[in-house]
Amino acid sequence: MDSKRWDDLTSKNGMLGYLDMNLRGAGQVFFQNNPWTGLIILAAIFWGARAAGDLNVAFGAVVGLFVSTTTAILLNVDRASLRQGLFGLNGVLVGVAVPIFLHPHPMMWAYLLLGAAVSTVATLAVANVVKSWGIPGSTAPFVFTTWVLLLGAYSFTHLPIATMGPPALPAAAGAGGMTLSLHTVLSSLGKNISQVYLIENFWTGVLFIVAIAINSIRSAGFAVIGSVIGLGAALVFGAGAGATASGLYGFSAVLTAMAVGLAFEKLSLRAVLYAVLATVFTVVVQAAFNTALSPLGIPPLTFPYVLTMWLFLLPGIDLMPHPKASPVVMIPFRSSKGY
């Protein structure tokens, strides 16, 4: 079915329209305004969650997605932004994060519902702050909402912590150096991409790339480039072998490469080098926040990407070839066309 016919159907059928905006929300985490991209991403999440033996993560993603979108409808937000899935992208990430970091418990699901709803309010709040700067809020609402949820969980007996380590003072890095083989390198490259959704699974990462590519080959290319650079930088700097192999130093690099690389309407060598610089720096920011947040016992999530993306987009640098330069075009969150 072509996109025009699908758009006509969703505009005439309320249930299809609701499903469409939710699927687009899942795709918008990777900047893709495409319902089929979102559908494959959700399928990949279920694959990874089943492989890990924890389907709560997959169901949490769906619940978070629908709750955040429904909250946006009840708040009567901008209709165009709603239809493009911009109020689902943070909710789906909250829905994945809560079951990963907290033990299964009825109160955990109540906590997830609360967090997903609040992520919509946070999306509106962050958007109002950054709109004057000409940059997107992206996943910042997810980060801020989830940090508060996880910090609060330490004080609630009905919300036991699962996978987070206890708060600890920063310590010098141990021996780095992941064992290099074709298998470990390919595995890490896939996990760098899957970890955008906090899932450690090579095939989930592969499916994510397929999902992105059906909407935008250029976007998929930048995702792969970000994964390669993230892994390379982690190895060169000597990041911990376990974290590197698990994709924990690469997922924010993937998002940064996509965000900065797609911020320019046309590619130039300088624009590519600018994106590479941002991607390498993201790995350093990741390490910095690993250290900074260890006393709090919470993970950096995608904040290294958010901070680096803001840093590199705020200057508004025009990196188009001269003399045919055109203004910087901000990240195409709202385009349904490929790039």
Secondary structure, 3 states (H helix, E strand, C coil): CCHHHHHHHHHHCHHHHHHHHHHHHHHHCCCCCCHHHHHHHHHHHHHHHHHCCCCHHHHHHHHHHHHHHHHHHHCCCCHHHHHCCCCCHHHHHHHHHHHHHECCCHHHHHHHHHHHHHHHHHHHHHHHHHHHHCCCCCCHHHHHHHHHHHHHHCCCCCCCECCCCCCCCCCCCCCECCCCCHHHHHHHHHHHHHHHHCCCCHHHHHHHHHHHHCCCHHHHHHHHHHHHHHHHHHHHHCCEHHHHHCCCCCHHHHHHHHHHHCCCCCCCHHHHHHHHHHHHHHHHHHHHHHHHHCCCCCCCCCHHHHHHHHHHHCCCCCCCCCCCCCCCCCCCCCCCCCC
